[in-house]
Amino acid sequence: MIDWSSCPSVERDAERVSGARVFCGTRIPVAALFQNLEDDVPVHQFVEWFPAVTVEQAKAVLEHAARSAHAGPETFLSIIESKTRGLGSNGAEAGADPQGAA
């Protein structure tokens, strides 16, 4: 079990989202990130779908999970690197036009 109390990108309020752990300042459950990653959704796509979540928040959550994992942080860190490789700070792929113009 991961102790989220020391992750600054996660908060929990019994009055919001049934007390689920959410990204700070949002109503987006942290579990949504992991569910999307399990479905092979890259982090940049997740933050496009959930714009209230920043790339920095998503990375902080993944890094916190990696440090807390029983399977060994190297395993999770390699997954994080593969899922976030080439992302800019806004979640777009590096070198991509943020407006989507060709």
C-alpha contacts under 8 A as a table, 3 or more apart, distances in Angstrom:
res1	aa1	res2	aa2	distance
2	I	65	A	6.72
2	I	68	S	5.87
2	I	69	A	7.26
3	D	6	S	6.85
3	D	68	S	7.56
4	W	7	C	5.29
4	W	10	V	6.73
4	W	64	H	7.96
5	S	8	P	7.77
5	S	10	V	7.55
5	S	11	E	7.64
7	C	10	V	5.72
7	C	60	A	7.53
7	C	61	V	7.03
7	C	64	H	6.50
8	P	11	E	7.61
8	P	24	C	7.76
9	S	23	F	5.71
9	S	24	C	5.35
9	S	57	Q	5.43
9	S	60	A	6.57
9	S	61	V	6.59
10	V	21	R	6.37
10	V	22	V	5.60
10	V	23	F	4.70
10	V	24	C	5.11
10	V	30	V	7.49
10	V	61	V	7.48
11	E	21	R	5.66
11	E	22	V	5.54
11	E	23	F	6.25
11	E	24	C	5.35
12	R	16	R	7.75
12	R	19	G	5.89
12	R	20	A	6.14
12	R	21	R	4.72
12	R	22	V	6.23
13	D	16	R	5.44
13	D	17	V	7.84
13	D	18	S	7.95
13	D	19	G	5.18
13	D	20	A	7.41
13	D	21	R	7.71
14	A	17	V	7.53
14	A	18	S	5.91
14	A	19	G	3.87
14	A	20	A	7.51
15	E	18	S	6.33
15	E	19	G	6.23
16	R	19	G	5.66
16	R	20	A	7.45
16	R	27	R	7.29
17	V	20	A	5.60
17	V	27	R	6.56
17	V	29	P	7.80
20	A	29	P	6.34
21	R	29	P	5.71
21	R	30	V	5.94
21	R	31	A	7.80
22	V	26	T	6.59
22	V	27	R	5.92
22	V	28	I	5.25
22	V	29	P	4.07
22	V	30	V	5.02
23	F	26	T	5.58
23	F	27	R	6.99
23	F	28	I	5.87
23	F	29	P	6.38
23	F	30	V	5.99
23	F	53	V	6.74
23	F	57	Q	7.15
25	G	52	A	7.94
26	T	52	A	6.27
26	T	53	V	7.30
28	I	32	A	7.13
28	I	50	F	7.60
28	I	52	A	7.91
28	I	53	V	7.61
29	P	32	A	5.47
29	P	33	L	7.62
30	V	33	L	5.59
30	V	34	F	7.10
30	V	61	V	7.83
31	A	34	F	5.23
31	A	35	Q	6.12
32	A	35	Q	5.05
32	A	36	N	6.09
33	L	36	N	5.25
33	L	37	L	6.19
33	L	43	V	7.98
33	L	46	F	7.04
33	L	58	A	7.53
34	F	37	L	5.01
34	F	38	E	6.12
35	Q	38	E	5.13
35	Q	39	D	6.45
36	N	39	D	4.98
36	N	40	D	6.50
36	N	41	V	5.25
36	N	42	P	7.84
36	N	46	F	7.16
37	L	40	D	4.95
37	L	41	V	5.07
37	L	42	P	6.46
37	L	43	V	7.42
38	E	41	V	7.36
41	V	45	Q	6.42
41	V	46	F	6.71
42	P	45	Q	5.41
42	P	46	F	6.45
42	P	83	K	5.38
42	P	84	T	7.11
43	V	46	F	4.95
43	V	47	V	6.32
43	V	55	V	7.46
43	V	58	A	7.39
43	V	83	K	6.06
43	V	84	T	5.99
43	V	91	G	7.52
44	H	47	V	5.36
44	H	48	E	6.31
44	H	55	V	7.31
44	H	84	T	7.18
44	H	87	L	6.87
44	H	91	G	4.77
44	H	92	A	5.87
44	H	93	E	7.06
45	Q	48	E	4.99
45	Q	49	W	6.22
45	Q	91	G	7.91
46	F	49	W	5.13
46	F	50	F	6.02
47	V	50	F	4.83
47	V	51	P	5.19
47	V	52	A	7.57
47	V	53	V	5.79
47	V	54	T	6.29
47	V	55	V	6.53
47	V	91	G	6.38
48	E	51	P	5.36
48	E	91	G	7.40
50	F	53	V	5.82
51	P	54	T	6.86
53	V	57	Q	6.40
53	V	58	A	7.00
54	T	57	Q	5.15
54	T	58	A	6.37
54	T	90	N	7.13
54	T	91	G	7.22
55	V	58	A	5.10
55	V	59	K	6.07
55	V	89	S	6.27
55	V	90	N	6.41
55	V	91	G	5.28
56	E	59	K	5.14
56	E	60	A	6.00
56	E	89	S	7.13
57	Q	60	A	5.05
57	Q	61	V	6.19
58	A	61	V	5.20
58	A	62	L	6.26
59	K	62	L	5.07
59	K	63	E	5.98
59	K	80	I	7.59
59	K	84	T	7.97
60	A	63	E	5.10
60	A	64	H	5.99
61	V	64	H	5.09
61	V	65	A	6.13
62	L	65	A	5.05
62	L	66	A	6.08
62	L	76	F	7.87
62	L	80	I	6.67
63	E	66	A	4.93
63	E	67	R	6.22
63	E	76	F	7.94
63	E	77	L	7.00
63	E	80	I	7.59
64	H	67	R	5.21
64	H	68	S	6.21
65	A	68	S	5.01
65	A	69	A	5.84
65	A	76	F	7.82
66	A	69	A	5.17
66	A	72	G	7.28
66	A	73	P	4.65
66	A	74	E	7.60
66	A	75	T	7.80
66	A	76	F	5.02
66	A	77	L	6.14
67	R	72	G	7.67
67	R	73	P	5.31
68	S	73	P	7.42
69	A	72	G	5.78
69	A	73	P	6.17
69	A	76	F	7.78
70	H	73	P	7.81
71	A	75	T	7.01
72	G	75	T	5.88
72	G	76	F	7.17
73	P	76	F	5.24
73	P	77	L	5.87
74	E	77	L	5.03
74	E	78	S	6.11
75	T	78	S	5.42
75	T	79	I	6.56
76	F	79	I	5.01
76	F	80	I	6.14
77	L	80	I	4.94
77	L	81	E	6.08
78	S	81	E	5.08
78	S	82	S	6.20
79	I	82	S	5.16
79	I	83	K	6.12
80	I	83	K	5.17
80	I	84	T	5.95
81	E	84	T	5.28
81	E	85	R	5.44
82	S	85	R	5.43
84	T	87	L	5.70
86	G	93	E	5.56
86	G	94	A	5.20
87	L	90	N	7.72
87	L	91	G	5.57
87	L	92	A	5.66
87	L	93	E	4.50
87	L	94	A	5.27
88	G	91	G	5.42
88	G	92	A	5.58
88	G	93	E	5.91
88	G	94	A	5.17
89	S	92	A	7.47
92	A	96	A	6.58
92	A	98	P	6.59
93	E	96	A	5.42
96	A	100	G	7.55
97	D	100	G	5.20
97	D	101	A	6.16
97	D	102	A	7.72
98	P	101	A	7.84
